[in-house]
Amino acid sequence: MAVKIRLTRLGKKKQPTYRVVVMDSRKPRDGRYIEQLGVYDPRQEPSLIKIDNERALHWLRTGAQPTERAQKLLEISGAWTLFKVAKGDIHTVGAPAPEPAAKVEAEPAIEDVAEEAPAAEMDEMSDESGEDE
């Protein structure tokens, strides 16, 4: 069964409100859903977005695929970022880099070359200024 996180429409004509739900992708838009994750009301200023991030994260880890609009709402609520961090696609500041030892070894060599280059340039400049006088 292909599970999706998507929106179902509520409200009168020209006055939409939406539920963020988990449902089978083969069901109709306003059909029966597995679980309601939150509410989205675009008519308020600013738009009302309430999503249970723990349940959304659970369903994302289970393999539920969000629609484009549902993904935007998950990004705003923070659930999508939590999912990406848990998956390893986004690295946080406190987490160690994948290969810090290789970077540390390469950096001193670059610094040595950088230190030698200005000294050589300064010698050439002093030689040139001495010739002019």
C-alpha positions as a Markdown table, in Angstrom:
| # | Residue | x | y | z |
|---|---|---|---|---|
| 1 | Met | 0.0 | 0.0 | 0.0 |
| 2 | Ala | 1.4 | 3.4 | -1.1 |
| 3 | Val | 0.9 | 5.8 | 1.8 |
| 4 | Lys | 0.9 | 9.6 | 1.3 |
| 5 | Ile | 0.8 | 12.6 | 3.5 |
| 6 | Arg | -1.6 | 15.0 | 1.8 |
| 7 | Leu | -4.4 | 17.5 | 2.4 |
| 8 | Thr | -8.2 | 16.9 | 2.5 |
| 9 | Arg | -10.5 | 19.8 | 1.9 |
| 10 | Leu | -13.1 | 21.0 | 4.4 |
| 11 | Gly | -15.3 | 24.1 | 4.5 |
| 12 | Lys | -17.9 | 25.8 | 2.4 |
| 13 | Lys | -17.6 | 26.9 | -1.2 |
| 14 | Lys | -14.8 | 29.6 | -1.5 |
| 15 | Gln | -13.9 | 29.1 | 2.2 |
| 16 | Pro | -11.4 | 26.2 | 2.3 |
| 17 | Thr | -9.7 | 24.7 | 5.3 |
| 18 | Tyr | -7.6 | 21.6 | 5.1 |
| 19 | Arg | -6.6 | 18.6 | 7.2 |
| 20 | Val | -3.1 | 17.2 | 6.9 |
| 21 | Val | -3.7 | 13.5 | 6.8 |
| 22 | Val | -2.0 | 10.1 | 6.1 |
| 23 | Met | -3.9 | 8.1 | 3.6 |
| 24 | Asp | -3.6 | 5.5 | 0.9 |
| 25 | Ser | -2.7 | 7.2 | -2.4 |
| 26 | Arg | -5.5 | 5.3 | -4.3 |
| 27 | Lys | -8.2 | 6.9 | -2.1 |
| 28 | Pro | -10.1 | 10.0 | -3.3 |
| 29 | Arg | -9.0 | 13.4 | -2.0 |
| 30 | Asp | -11.7 | 13.6 | 0.7 |
| 31 | Gly | -11.9 | 9.9 | 1.3 |
| 32 | Arg | -11.2 | 7.8 | 4.4 |
| 33 | Tyr | -7.8 | 8.5 | 5.9 |
| 34 | Ile | -5.6 | 6.5 | 8.3 |
| 35 | Glu | -4.6 | 9.3 | 10.6 |
| 36 | Gln | -5.0 | 13.1 | 10.9 |
| 37 | Leu | -1.7 | 14.9 | 11.5 |
| 38 | Gly | -2.8 | 18.5 | 11.6 |
| 39 | Val | -4.8 | 21.4 | 10.3 |
| 40 | Tyr | -4.1 | 24.1 | 7.7 |
| 41 | Asp | -6.2 | 27.2 | 7.3 |
| 42 | Pro | -5.0 | 29.5 | 4.5 |
| 43 | Arg | -7.7 | 32.1 | 5.0 |
| 44 | Gln | -6.3 | 33.5 | 8.3 |
| 45 | Glu | -3.6 | 36.1 | 8.3 |
| 46 | Pro | -1.0 | 34.7 | 8.9 |
| 47 | Ser | -2.1 | 31.2 | 7.8 |
| 48 | Leu | -2.8 | 28.7 | 10.6 |
| 49 | Ile | -0.6 | 25.6 | 10.5 |
| 50 | Lys | -0.9 | 23.0 | 13.3 |
| 51 | Ile | 1.0 | 19.8 | 12.7 |
| 52 | Asp | 1.9 | 17.0 | 15.2 |
| 53 | Asn | 5.6 | 16.8 | 14.4 |
| 54 | Glu | 6.1 | 13.5 | 16.3 |
| 55 | Arg | 3.4 | 11.7 | 14.4 |
| 56 | Ala | 4.5 | 13.2 | 11.1 |
| 57 | Leu | 8.1 | 12.1 | 11.7 |
| 58 | His | 6.9 | 8.6 | 12.5 |
| 59 | Trp | 5.0 | 8.4 | 9.2 |
| 60 | Leu | 7.9 | 9.9 | 7.3 |
| 61 | Arg | 10.3 | 7.3 | 8.8 |
| 62 | Thr | 7.7 | 4.6 | 7.9 |
| 63 | Gly | 7.9 | 5.6 | 4.3 |
| 64 | Ala | 4.9 | 7.9 | 3.7 |
| 65 | Gln | 5.6 | 10.3 | 0.8 |
| 66 | Pro | 4.3 | 13.9 | 1.2 |
| 67 | Thr | 2.7 | 15.8 | -1.7 |
| 68 | Glu | 4.3 | 19.1 | -2.7 |
| 69 | Arg | 1.9 | 21.2 | -0.6 |
| 70 | Ala | 2.1 | 18.8 | 2.4 |
| 71 | Gln | 5.9 | 18.9 | 2.2 |
| 72 | Lys | 5.9 | 22.7 | 2.3 |
| 73 | Leu | 3.7 | 22.6 | 5.4 |
| 74 | Leu | 6.0 | 20.0 | 7.0 |
| 75 | Glu | 9.0 | 22.3 | 6.3 |
| 76 | Ile | 7.2 | 25.2 | 8.0 |
| 77 | Ser | 6.3 | 23.2 | 11.1 |
| 78 | Gly | 9.8 | 21.7 | 11.3 |
| 79 | Ala | 9.0 | 18.1 | 10.9 |
| 80 | Trp | 10.7 | 17.8 | 7.4 |
| 81 | Thr | 13.9 | 19.2 | 8.8 |
| 82 | Leu | 13.8 | 16.8 | 11.7 |
| 83 | Phe | 13.3 | 14.0 | 9.2 |
| 84 | Lys | 16.2 | 15.1 | 7.1 |
| 85 | Val | 18.5 | 15.4 | 10.1 |
| 86 | Ala | 17.5 | 11.9 | 11.3 |
| 87 | Lys | 18.1 | 10.5 | 7.8 |
| 88 | Gly | 21.5 | 12.1 | 7.7 |
| 89 | Asp | 20.9 | 14.4 | 4.7 |
| 90 | Ile | 21.5 | 17.5 | 6.8 |
| 91 | His | 24.4 | 17.8 | 9.2 |
| 92 | Thr | 24.0 | 19.8 | 12.4 |
| 93 | Val | 26.7 | 22.0 | 14.0 |
| 94 | Gly | 27.2 | 19.7 | 17.0 |
| 95 | Ala | 27.6 | 16.6 | 14.9 |
| 96 | Pro | 31.1 | 15.6 | 13.8 |
| 97 | Ala | 32.0 | 15.7 | 10.1 |
| 98 | Pro | 32.3 | 12.4 | 8.3 |
| 99 | Glu | 36.1 | 12.5 | 7.9 |
| 100 | Pro | 37.7 | 15.2 | 10.1 |
| 101 | Ala | 41.1 | 13.5 | 10.3 |
| 102 | Ala | 41.7 | 13.9 | 6.5 |
| 103 | Lys | 40.9 | 17.6 | 6.6 |
| 104 | Val | 43.2 | 18.3 | 9.5 |
| 105 | Glu | 46.1 | 16.7 | 7.8 |
| 106 | Ala | 45.5 | 18.6 | 4.5 |
| 107 | Glu | 45.2 | 22.0 | 6.1 |
| 108 | Pro | 48.7 | 22.4 | 7.6 |
| 109 | Ala | 50.3 | 21.7 | 4.2 |
| 110 | Ile | 48.2 | 24.5 | 2.7 |
| 111 | Glu | 49.1 | 26.9 | 5.6 |
| 112 | Asp | 52.9 | 26.1 | 5.1 |
| 113 | Val | 52.7 | 27.0 | 1.4 |
| 114 | Ala | 50.7 | 30.2 | 2.3 |
| 115 | Glu | 53.3 | 31.2 | 4.8 |
| 116 | Glu | 56.2 | 30.7 | 2.4 |
| 117 | Ala | 54.5 | 32.6 | -0.5 |
| 118 | Pro | 54.2 | 36.0 | 1.3 |
| 119 | Ala | 57.8 | 35.8 | 2.5 |
| 120 | Ala | 59.0 | 35.2 | -1.1 |
| 121 | Glu | 56.9 | 38.1 | -2.4 |
| 122 | Met | 58.3 | 40.4 | 0.3 |
| 123 | Asp | 61.9 | 39.5 | -0.7 |
| 124 | Glu | 61.1 | 40.2 | -4.4 |
| 125 | Met | 59.6 | 43.6 | -3.4 |
| 126 | Ser | 62.5 | 44.6 | -1.4 |
| 127 | Asp | 64.9 | 43.6 | -4.2 |
| 128 | Glu | 62.9 | 45.7 | -6.7 |
| 129 | Ser | 62.8 | 48.8 | -4.4 |
| 130 | Gly | 66.5 | 48.5 | -3.8 |
| 131 | Glu | 67.2 | 48.7 | -7.6 |
| 132 | Asp | 65.3 | 51.9 | -8.1 |
| 133 | Glu | 67.3 | 53.8 | -5.6 |
